[in-house]
Amino acid sequence: MTAPFSNSAPATGDMPVVRLKPKANARAVRHGFPWVYANELVTDRRTKAIVPGTLAQLLDDARNPMGLVAVNPKSKIIARMIDPNPDAVIDEAWFEGRLTKALALRSRLFPDPFYRLVHAEADGLPGVVIDRFDDIFVIQPNAAWAEHLLEPLSAALRSVTGARTILKNATGRTRALEGLDDTSDVLHGALPDAPVVVPMNGARYLADLTGGQKTGLFYDQRPNHAFAANLARDARVLDVFCHVGGFSLACLAHGATSAVGVDGSAPALALAEQGAAAMGVEDRFATRKGDAFEVLADLRAEGAEFDLVICDPPAFAPGKPALEAGLRAYERVARMAAPLVAENGILGLCSCSHAADLSAFRTASVRGIGRAGRRASLIYMGFAGPDHPQLPQLAESGYLKSIFFQL
């Protein structure tokens, strides 16, 4: 068998070939859908024996070439489209082409080098996430093919960006589904010896690139942070599930009189406090560590009131099996947060669960607000920023929803 990342031979030679079943939706793949599920592929003995991450040529049921895919027989997503050209060679030069295109877009969007450089399928690198922190880059190779090809990917990243440091973050949830380990590493350069300061929306955030959540900072909320910040002048702000102070620090930078950040992570709150200090607004910022639902209940018992409340919880519905329970959790967040909002104040609710679409999330949120005895007007719906582009054919790429109500 060929090496997992070798694709220099044609389909008639050493490269594996996989084939769609007659009832598989070949048209969707031809029109840009990037995945083939296990029940859509002919899985004979040879296919089952393919090493996870191996590149193969995909044929339709009539044996017509459809493109080059990465195969993982252990995953429900058994094949990921890598290149519609079945004879493409996936080497350092190929990665340079994809990264150059991604960099050109971000350079047009942002004046400062702090953004998501690669957003997986939407940037033509399935399962790959790369976040940029100036000259430090954090790669999440969440698919087996990318794990096998980290060396040419890292080399291409250095060539295209001049990266000083490249870190591998192996904490992604989908790595386990791909049969990958959770061992992070330094691919180039040296580990940063302190959190990285990230300027965004007038605030200064501290990102822990080695011990923090995901890659250290959530760039996806940038436009929604900005919307909240525009409402924040002279406002009392409550930021629930605040991580390193995403909404609260942006609001303080735009004139909030006070902000309270709530999170269950002491290290994240410490970084939020350091960010407030770096901005010179520490006297207007307070934190409360604890379970968010318990803190919301305590605040209500204390008679607390805020002009702007934002809740940005983790994914309560990371997959379809968790959808019903996740929607109940989102409803509960809305029901417990709404009583803390002053009359004519603003409530912002967020979901990063791709299984809960916008309609379902909005319905759960409105139900929770209603059960709290409040009436709401929807004033804003936001999504991830443009450095997190969506692949139109892949609904999962539009995972982030942010909705704001006046109560």
C-alpha positions as CSV (number, residue, x, y, z in Angstrom):
1,M,0.0,0.0,0.0
2,T,1.2,3.5,-0.7
3,A,2.1,5.9,2.1
4,P,-0.9,7.8,3.5
5,F,0.1,11.0,1.9
6,S,1.4,9.8,-1.4
7,N,-0.6,10.7,-4.5
8,S,2.0,11.0,-7.3
9,A,0.7,7.8,-9.1
10,P,-2.4,7.8,-11.3
11,A,-5.5,5.8,-10.5
12,T,-4.3,2.9,-12.7
13,G,-1.1,2.6,-10.7
14,D,-0.4,2.6,-7.0
15,M,-3.0,5.1,-5.8
16,P,-6.1,3.7,-4.1
17,V,-9.4,4.1,-5.8
18,V,-12.8,4.4,-4.0
19,R,-16.2,4.4,-5.6
20,L,-19.6,5.8,-4.8
21,K,-22.6,3.5,-4.5
22,P,-25.3,3.9,-7.2
23,K,-27.7,5.6,-4.8
24,A,-25.1,8.1,-3.5
25,N,-25.6,11.8,-4.3
26,A,-22.9,12.2,-6.8
27,R,-24.4,15.5,-8.1
28,A,-24.0,17.1,-4.6
29,V,-20.3,16.2,-4.7
30,R,-19.9,17.5,-8.2
31,H,-21.6,20.8,-7.1
32,G,-19.2,21.3,-4.2
33,F,-20.4,19.2,-1.2
34,P,-17.1,18.2,0.3
35,W,-17.9,15.0,2.2
36,V,-18.8,11.5,1.4
37,Y,-20.5,9.5,4.2
38,A,-19.6,5.9,5.0
39,N,-23.0,4.6,3.7
40,E,-22.4,6.3,0.3
41,L,-19.2,4.5,-0.5
42,V,-18.5,1.0,-1.7
43,T,-16.6,-0.4,1.2
44,D,-15.0,-3.6,0.1
45,R,-12.1,-5.3,1.8
46,R,-9.5,-3.1,0.1
47,T,-11.3,0.1,1.0
48,K,-11.7,-1.0,4.7
49,A,-7.9,-1.7,4.7
50,I,-6.9,1.9,3.6
51,V,-4.8,3.6,6.2
52,P,-6.7,6.6,7.6
53,G,-5.7,9.8,5.9
54,T,-4.7,8.1,2.6
55,L,-5.3,10.1,-0.5
56,A,-7.4,8.3,-3.2
57,Q,-9.2,9.0,-6.4
58,L,-13.0,9.1,-6.1
59,L,-15.1,7.6,-8.8
60,D,-18.8,7.8,-9.3
61,D,-20.8,4.6,-9.7
62,A,-20.1,4.6,-13.4
63,R,-16.4,4.8,-12.7
64,N,-16.0,8.4,-13.9
65,P,-13.3,10.3,-11.9
66,M,-14.7,13.0,-9.5
67,G,-11.6,14.2,-7.7
68,L,-9.0,13.5,-5.1
69,V,-10.2,12.6,-1.6
70,A,-8.8,11.8,1.7
71,V,-10.1,8.5,3.0
72,N,-10.7,7.5,6.6
73,P,-12.5,4.1,6.9
74,K,-12.8,4.7,10.7
75,S,-14.8,7.9,10.3
76,K,-18.5,8.5,9.4
77,I,-17.1,11.0,7.0
78,I,-15.2,8.4,5.0
79,A,-14.0,10.7,2.3
80,R,-13.2,14.4,2.2
81,M,-12.8,16.2,-1.1
82,I,-9.2,17.6,-1.3
83,D,-9.1,18.6,-5.0
84,P,-11.5,18.3,-7.9
85,N,-8.5,17.4,-10.1
86,P,-8.0,13.7,-9.6
87,D,-4.4,14.0,-10.7
88,A,-3.5,16.8,-8.3
89,V,-0.2,16.3,-6.3
90,I,-0.7,17.4,-2.7
91,D,2.7,18.7,-1.8
92,E,4.2,21.9,-0.4
93,A,3.5,23.9,-3.5
94,W,-0.1,22.8,-3.5
95,F,-0.5,24.0,0.1
96,E,1.2,27.3,-0.8
97,G,-1.5,27.9,-3.4
98,R,-4.3,27.4,-0.9
99,L,-2.6,29.5,1.8
100,T,-1.7,32.3,-0.5
101,K,-5.4,32.6,-1.5
102,A,-6.5,32.5,2.1
103,L,-3.9,35.2,3.1
104,A,-4.9,37.5,0.3
105,L,-8.5,37.6,1.5
106,R,-7.6,38.2,5.2
107,S,-5.1,40.9,4.2
108,R,-8.0,42.8,2.5
109,L,-10.3,42.3,5.5
110,F,-8.0,43.2,8.4
111,P,-5.3,45.8,9.0
112,D,-3.7,43.9,11.8
113,P,-2.4,40.3,11.5
114,F,-4.8,38.7,14.0
115,Y,-7.4,36.5,12.4
116,R,-8.4,33.0,11.3
117,L,-6.2,32.3,8.3
118,V,-7.8,29.0,7.3
119,H,-11.3,27.9,8.0
120,A,-11.3,24.3,6.9
121,E,-13.5,23.3,4.0
122,A,-14.4,26.9,3.1
123,D,-10.7,27.6,2.4
124,G,-10.1,24.4,0.6
125,L,-8.4,22.6,3.5
126,P,-10.9,20.1,4.9
127,G,-10.6,19.7,8.7
128,V,-7.8,22.3,9.0
129,V,-8.0,25.4,11.1
130,I,-5.2,27.9,11.3
131,D,-5.4,31.0,13.6
132,R,-2.9,33.8,13.3
133,F,-1.5,35.8,16.2
134,D,0.9,38.2,14.4
135,D,3.9,36.0,13.5
136,I,2.7,33.0,15.6
137,F,0.3,30.5,14.0
138,V,-1.8,27.8,15.6
139,I,-2.8,24.8,13.5
140,Q,-5.6,22.5,14.4
141,P,-5.3,19.4,12.1
142,N,-8.7,17.9,12.8
143,A,-8.6,15.3,10.0
144,A,-6.3,12.4,9.5
145,W,-5.0,13.5,6.1
146,A,-3.9,16.8,7.5
147,E,-2.1,15.1,10.4
148,H,-0.1,13.0,7.9
149,L,0.7,16.1,5.9
150,L,1.7,18.5,8.7
151,E,5.3,18.8,7.4
152,P,4.5,20.2,4.0
153,L,1.7,22.2,5.4
154,S,3.9,23.8,8.0
155,A,6.7,24.4,5.4
156,A,4.2,26.1,3.1
157,L,2.9,28.2,6.0
158,R,6.4,29.4,6.7
159,S,7.0,30.2,3.1
160,V,3.8,32.1,2.5
161,T,3.6,34.1,5.8
162,G,7.2,34.1,7.3
163,A,5.8,32.5,10.4
164,R,8.2,32.8,13.4
165,T,6.4,30.1,15.4
166,I,3.9,27.4,14.4
167,L,2.1,25.4,17.1
168,K,0.0,22.3,16.6
169,N,-3.2,22.3,18.8
170,A,-4.6,18.8,19.1
171,T,-7.6,19.5,21.4
172,G,-10.2,19.6,18.7
173,R,-13.2,17.4,19.4
174,T,-13.3,15.9,16.0
175,R,-9.8,14.5,16.2
176,A,-11.1,11.6,18.3
177,L,-13.7,10.9,15.7
178,E,-10.8,10.6,13.2
179,G,-8.9,8.3,15.4
180,L,-6.2,10.9,16.2
181,D,-4.4,11.6,19.5
182,D,-4.6,14.7,21.6
183,T,-0.9,15.5,21.7
184,S,-0.1,19.1,20.9
185,D,3.4,20.1,19.7
186,V,5.7,22.9,18.4
187,L,6.1,22.5,14.7
188,H,8.4,25.5,14.2
189,G,10.1,28.0,16.5
190,A,9.6,28.1,20.2
191,L,6.7,28.1,22.6
192,P,5.6,31.6,23.6
193,D,6.6,32.4,27.1
194,A,3.6,34.5,27.9
195,P,0.0,35.1,26.7
196,V,-0.2,37.1,23.4
197,V,-1.8,40.5,23.4
198,V,-4.5,40.7,20.6
199,P,-6.0,44.1,19.7
200,M,-9.5,43.8,18.5
201,N,-12.5,46.2,18.5
202,G,-10.6,48.7,20.5
203,A,-10.0,46.2,23.3
204,R,-6.8,44.3,24.2
205,Y,-7.2,40.5,24.8
206,L,-4.7,38.1,26.2
207,A,-4.6,34.8,24.4
208,D,-3.0,31.7,26.0
209,L,-1.9,29.8,22.9
210,T,-0.8,26.7,24.7
211,G,-3.2,26.2,27.6
212,G,-6.3,28.1,26.7
213,Q,-9.5,26.9,25.0
214,K,-9.3,26.0,21.3
215,T,-6.5,28.1,19.8
216,G,-6.5,30.7,22.6
217,L,-9.1,33.2,21.3
218,F,-12.4,33.2,19.5
219,Y,-12.0,35.4,16.5
220,D,-15.4,34.3,15.1
221,Q,-17.3,36.7,17.4
222,R,-15.5,39.8,16.3
223,P,-18.4,41.4,14.4
224,N,-20.9,40.6,17.2
225,H,-18.5,42.0,19.8
226,A,-18.5,45.2,17.7
227,F,-22.3,45.3,17.6
228,A,-22.5,44.9,21.4
229,A,-19.8,47.5,21.9
230,N,-21.8,50.0,19.9
231,L,-24.6,49.6,22.4
232,A,-22.4,49.9,25.4
233,R,-21.8,53.6,26.1
234,D,-22.9,54.4,29.7
235,A,-24.3,50.9,30.0
236,R,-24.0,48.3,32.8
237,V,-22.8,45.1,31.1
238,L,-23.1,41.4,32.1
239,D,-21.0,39.0,30.0
240,V,-21.8,35.4,30.8
241,F,-19.5,32.6,29.6
242,C,-17.1,35.4,29.0
243,H,-13.9,33.3,28.4
244,V,-11.1,35.9,28.3
245,G,-13.6,38.8,28.2
246,G,-14.8,38.8,24.6
247,F,-17.9,41.0,24.9
248,S,-17.1,42.7,28.2
249,L,-13.7,44.1,27.2
250,A,-15.1,45.4,23.9
251,C,-17.9,47.1,25.7
252,L,-15.6,48.7,28.2
253,A,-13.4,50.0,25.3
254,H,-16.5,51.7,24.0
255,G,-17.7,53.5,27.2
256,A,-19.5,51.0,29.3
257,T,-19.7,52.2,32.9
258,S,-19.1,48.7,34.3
259,A,-18.9,45.1,33.2
260,V,-19.1,41.8,35.0
261,G,-17.5,38.7,33.4
262,V,-18.8,35.3,34.4
263,D,-17.0,32.1,33.6
264,G,-16.2,28.7,35.1
265,S,-12.5,28.9,34.3
266,A,-10.3,30.7,36.7
267,P,-7.4,30.9,34.2
268,A,-9.7,32.5,31.6
269,L,-11.0,35.0,34.1
270,A,-7.4,35.9,35.1
271,L,-6.6,36.6,31.4
272,A,-9.8,38.8,31.2
273,E,-8.6,40.7,34.2
274,Q,-5.1,41.2,32.7
275,G,-6.7,42.4,29.5
276,A,-8.8,44.9,31.4
277,A,-5.6,46.1,33.2
278,A,-3.8,46.4,29.9
279,M,-6.6,48.7,28.7
280,G,-6.6,50.7,31.9
281,V,-10.3,49.8,32.7
282,E,-9.7,47.4,35.6
283,D,-11.6,49.7,37.9
284,R,-14.8,49.1,35.8
285,F,-14.4,45.4,35.4
286,A,-15.3,42.6,37.9
287,T,-15.4,38.8,37.5
288,R,-17.4,36.0,39.1
289,K,-16.2,32.5,38.8
290,G,-18.8,29.7,38.9
291,D,-21.4,27.7,37.0
292,A,-23.2,30.2,34.8
293,F,-26.7,29.0,35.7
294,E,-25.9,29.3,39.4
295,V,-24.4,32.7,39.0
296,L,-27.4,33.9,37.0
297,A,-29.7,32.7,39.8
298,D,-27.5,34.4,42.4
299,L,-27.6,37.7,40.5
300,R,-31.3,37.6,40.3
301,A,-31.6,36.9,44.1
302,E,-29.3,39.9,44.7
303,G,-31.6,42.1,42.6
304,A,-28.9,42.9,40.1
305,E,-29.9,44.7,36.9
306,F,-27.9,45.4,33.7
307,D,-28.5,47.5,30.6
308,L,-26.8,44.9,28.3
309,V,-26.6,41.2,29.0
310,I,-24.8,38.8,26.7
311,C,-24.6,35.0,27.0
312,D,-22.2,33.1,24.8
313,P,-22.2,29.5,26.0
314,P,-20.2,26.5,24.6
315,A,-21.9,24.3,22.1
316,F,-24.9,22.7,23.9
317,A,-25.8,20.8,20.7
318,P,-22.5,19.7,19.1
319,G,-24.3,17.1,17.1
320,K,-27.8,15.9,16.2
321,P,-28.1,13.4,19.1
322,A,-27.7,16.4,21.5
323,L,-30.0,18.7,19.7
324,E,-33.2,18.4,21.9
325,A,-31.2,18.7,25.1
326,G,-29.2,21.6,23.7
327,L,-32.2,23.6,22.7
328,R,-33.6,23.1,26.2
329,A,-30.3,24.5,27.6
330,Y,-30.5,27.5,25.3
331,E,-34.0,28.2,26.4
332,R,-32.9,28.0,30.0
333,V,-30.1,30.5,29.4
334,A,-32.7,33.0,27.9
335,R,-35.2,32.4,30.7
336,M,-32.6,33.0,33.5
337,A,-30.8,35.9,31.8
338,A,-33.9,37.9,30.7
339,P,-35.0,39.0,34.3
340,L,-31.6,40.6,34.7
341,V,-32.1,43.0,31.8
342,A,-33.4,46.5,32.7
343,E,-36.5,47.8,31.0
344,N,-35.7,48.6,27.4
345,G,-32.3,47.0,27.9
346,I,-30.7,44.5,25.5
347,L,-30.2,40.8,25.7
348,G,-27.7,39.1,23.4
349,L,-27.8,35.3,23.0
350,C,-25.3,33.2,21.1
351,S,-25.0,29.6,19.9
352,C,-22.0,27.9,18.3
353,S,-23.9,24.6,17.8
354,H,-24.0,23.7,14.1
355,A,-26.8,21.1,14.9
356,A,-29.1,23.9,16.1
357,D,-29.9,26.1,13.1
358,L,-30.8,29.7,13.3
359,S,-34.6,29.1,13.3
360,A,-34.4,26.5,16.1
361,F,-32.1,28.6,18.2
362,R,-34.2,31.7,17.8
363,T,-37.3,29.8,18.7
364,A,-35.7,28.4,21.9
365,S,-34.5,31.8,22.9
366,V,-37.8,33.5,22.4
367,R,-39.6,30.8,24.3
368,G,-37.2,31.3,27.2
369,I,-37.6,35.1,27.2
370,G,-41.4,34.6,27.2
371,R,-41.3,32.2,30.1
372,A,-39.3,34.8,32.0
373,G,-42.3,37.1,31.6
374,R,-40.6,39.5,29.2
375,R,-41.6,40.8,25.7
376,A,-38.8,41.0,23.1
377,S,-38.1,42.8,19.8
378,L,-35.4,41.2,17.7
379,I,-32.9,43.9,16.7
380,Y,-29.9,42.0,15.3
381,M,-28.8,38.7,13.9
382,G,-25.1,38.1,13.5
383,F,-22.8,35.3,12.4
384,A,-19.1,34.5,12.3
385,G,-16.8,37.1,10.8
386,P,-15.5,37.0,7.2
387,D,-12.3,35.3,8.3
388,H,-14.7,32.3,9.0
389,P,-16.2,32.0,5.6
390,Q,-19.0,29.6,5.0
391,L,-19.0,26.9,2.3
392,P,-22.5,27.3,0.9
393,Q,-22.9,23.6,0.2
394,L,-22.0,22.7,3.9
395,A,-24.5,23.9,6.4
396,E,-22.2,23.0,9.3
397,S,-19.8,25.7,8.3
398,G,-22.4,28.3,9.4
399,Y,-22.3,27.3,13.0
400,L,-22.3,30.6,14.8
401,K,-25.5,32.5,15.5
402,S,-25.8,35.7,17.6
403,I,-29.2,37.3,18.2
404,F,-29.9,40.5,20.2
405,F,-33.3,41.5,21.6
406,Q,-34.6,44.7,23.2
407,L,-36.7,43.7,26.2
